[in-house]
Amino acid sequence: MPTVLATKILEPHQKHLLLNAGISLVEYNAIKIEFIAFDPGTKLIKNAILTSKNAARAIIRKNLIVENCFCVGEKTASFLKENKFPITEIADYGTALATIITKKYPDEKFSFFCGDKRREELPSILKENSIDLEEIQVYKTLLNPKKFQQEFECVLFFSPSGVKSFFSKNKIKNSTAFCIGTTTASEAKKHTDIIVIATKPSIENVLVQVVKKYRHHD
């Protein structure tokens, strides 16, 4: 029975995807999130850019009202919808969202709620296209490294920070690194060449790729 290491504690329905396929799971949180105090200057935000569920949680905790949410990732968008926020645009990646904004909303002003380790691509594209953008840091990503003695058939990565955290204490010899997307994979490439990238940037899709690989080997 193959054993996989997830660098994030999975939801019960996600674990079942692996366990039902006869795959054994070890999991831990490779990163921790710490919310920080912030002041957007107003309760009402016209256009909010949110690239993670953590950013969404931060604006909910602050009781902000948003007219238009521009989201990266379906998970972020559905979490906001559940909390009655209106979704204007969704894209799988920050670069794709930035492209949509520059084409369709060139004269709008945006508030980008982000973490301290946010990617450069989205704000860079918007600034290059003279989009009015205010960045508001709402959480910090802290590495939570842990040393493992055991070898795993594969390690699952869900963010570049998670990759950094894992490799700060561990090496992988012949294990496969399964990555949620291209930015996570480019961080993993610094440590291994055996990489599988999810076809859609979701945790479920990472797990589907794992199941495919190990079902295939039976």
C-alpha positions in Angstrom: 0.0 0.0 0.0 1.6 3.3 -1.0 1.9 6.0 1.7 1.5 9.7 0.7 2.4 12.7 2.8 0.1 15.7 2.5 1.6 19.1 3.6 -1.8 20.2 4.7 -4.5 18.7 6.9 -7.2 17.5 4.5 -11.0 17.7 4.8 -12.7 14.4 5.6 -14.2 14.0 2.0 -10.7 14.7 0.6 -9.1 11.9 2.8 -11.7 9.5 1.6 -10.6 9.9 -2.0 -7.2 8.5 -1.0 -8.3 5.9 1.6 -11.0 4.5 -0.7 -8.3 3.9 -3.3 -6.2 1.9 -0.8 -3.7 4.7 -0.3 -2.4 5.3 3.2 -2.1 9.0 4.3 0.2 11.0 6.6 -0.7 14.7 6.9 0.4 17.8 8.7 0.2 21.6 8.2 3.5 22.7 6.7 2.5 26.4 7.1 0.5 28.4 9.6 -1.5 31.5 9.0 -1.6 34.4 11.4 -4.2 37.2 10.8 -2.8 40.7 11.2 -4.6 43.9 12.1 -5.4 46.1 9.0 -7.4 49.2 8.2 -8.8 49.6 4.7 -10.0 53.1 5.7 -13.7 52.2 4.8 -16.2 49.5 5.5 -17.4 49.5 1.9 -15.0 48.2 -0.7 -16.0 48.5 -4.4 -13.6 46.0 -6.0 -11.8 43.5 -3.9 -9.2 41.1 -5.3 -8.9 37.9 -3.2 -6.5 35.2 -4.2 -6.9 32.8 -1.2 -9.5 31.6 1.4 -7.3 33.2 4.1 -7.7 36.6 2.6 -11.5 36.0 2.3 -11.6 34.9 6.0 -9.8 38.2 6.9 -12.3 40.4 5.2 -15.2 38.4 6.8 -13.6 38.8 10.2 -13.5 42.6 9.6 -17.2 42.7 8.5 -16.3 44.5 5.3 -18.9 45.0 2.6 -17.7 44.3 -0.9 -19.6 45.2 -4.1 -17.5 43.1 -6.5 -15.2 40.2 -5.6 -12.5 39.2 -8.1 -11.2 35.8 -7.1 -8.4 33.3 -7.8 -9.6 29.8 -7.4 -13.1 28.2 -7.2 -12.6 27.4 -3.5 -12.1 31.1 -2.6 -15.1 32.0 -4.7 -17.4 29.4 -3.3 -16.3 30.3 0.3 -17.2 34.0 -0.4 -20.5 33.0 -2.0 -21.4 31.0 1.1 -20.8 34.2 3.1 -23.1 36.2 0.8 -20.3 38.1 -1.1 -21.0 38.9 -4.8 -18.5 37.3 -7.2 -17.8 39.3 -10.3 -14.9 37.3 -11.9 -13.1 34.0 -11.1 -9.8 32.7 -12.6 -7.6 29.7 -11.9 -4.4 31.8 -11.6 -3.5 35.3 -10.7 -2.1 36.0 -14.1 -5.4 35.1 -15.7 -7.3 37.3 -13.3 -5.0 40.2 -14.0 -5.5 39.8 -17.7 -9.3 39.8 -17.3 -9.1 43.0 -15.1 -6.9 44.9 -17.5 -9.2 44.0 -20.5 -12.6 44.5 -18.9 -12.1 46.9 -16.0 -9.2 49.2 -17.0 -10.7 52.3 -15.3 -11.7 50.7 -12.0 -9.9 51.0 -8.6 -9.0 47.8 -6.8 -8.2 46.7 -3.3 -6.0 43.6 -3.2 -6.3 41.8 0.1 -3.3 39.5 0.4 -0.7 37.7 2.6 2.9 38.7 3.2 4.1 36.0 0.8 1.8 37.0 -2.1 2.9 36.2 -5.7 4.3 39.1 -7.8 2.5 38.3 -11.1 -0.9 39.8 -10.4 0.1 43.2 -8.9 2.9 43.5 -11.5 0.5 43.0 -14.5 -2.0 45.5 -13.0 0.6 48.1 -12.3 2.2 47.8 -15.8 -1.3 48.4 -17.2 -1.8 51.5 -14.9 -4.7 49.9 -13.0 -5.3 51.8 -9.7 -4.4 49.2 -7.1 -4.1 49.4 -3.3 -2.5 46.4 -1.6 -3.7 45.6 1.9 -1.8 42.9 3.9 -4.2 40.9 6.0 -2.3 37.8 7.1 1.2 36.3 7.5 2.3 32.9 6.3 4.6 31.2 8.8 6.6 28.1 7.9 5.9 25.2 10.2 8.7 22.7 9.4 8.7 19.1 10.5 11.3 16.3 10.0 10.2 12.9 8.7 12.3 9.8 9.0 10.0 7.8 6.8 10.2 7.7 3.0 6.9 8.4 1.2 5.8 7.3 -2.3 4.8 10.8 -2.9 4.5 14.2 -1.2 1.5 16.6 -1.9 2.2 20.3 -2.1 -0.4 23.1 -2.2 1.7 26.3 -2.1 5.2 27.5 -2.7 5.5 28.2 1.0 4.5 24.6 1.8 7.3 23.4 -0.5 9.9 25.7 1.3 8.7 24.5 4.7 9.0 20.8 3.8 12.4 21.0 2.2 13.8 23.1 5.0 13.9 19.8 7.0 13.6 17.0 4.5 14.8 15.6 1.2 13.0 13.4 -1.2 14.9 10.7 -3.1 12.5 8.9 -5.4 9.2 10.2 -4.2 6.9 12.0 -6.6 6.0 15.6 -5.8 2.4 16.3 -6.6 1.8 20.0 -7.0 -1.5 22.0 -7.0 -0.3 24.4 -9.8 2.6 25.7 -11.8 3.9 28.2 -9.2 4.1 25.5 -6.5 5.8 23.2 -9.1 8.5 25.7 -9.9 9.4 25.9 -6.2 9.4 22.1 -6.1 11.7 21.9 -9.1 14.5 23.4 -7.0 14.5 20.1 -5.1 13.3 17.3 -7.4 12.6 16.5 -11.1 9.8 13.9 -10.3 6.8 16.2 -10.4 3.1 15.9 -11.3 1.1 19.0 -11.7 -2.7 19.0 -11.1 -4.7 19.6 -14.3 -6.9 22.1 -12.4 -5.5 24.0 -9.4 -7.6 22.3 -6.7 -6.8 20.0 -3.8 -9.3 17.5 -5.1 -7.5 17.4 -8.5 -4.1 16.8 -6.8 -5.7 13.8 -5.0 -7.3 12.5 -8.3 -3.8 12.6 -9.9 -2.4 10.5 -7.0 -5.2 8.0 -7.2 -4.7 7.7 -11.0 -1.0 7.1 -10.6 -1.3 4.4 -7.9 -4.4 2.7 -9.4 -2.4 2.5 -12.6 0.5 0.7 -10.8 -1.7 -2.0 -9.3 
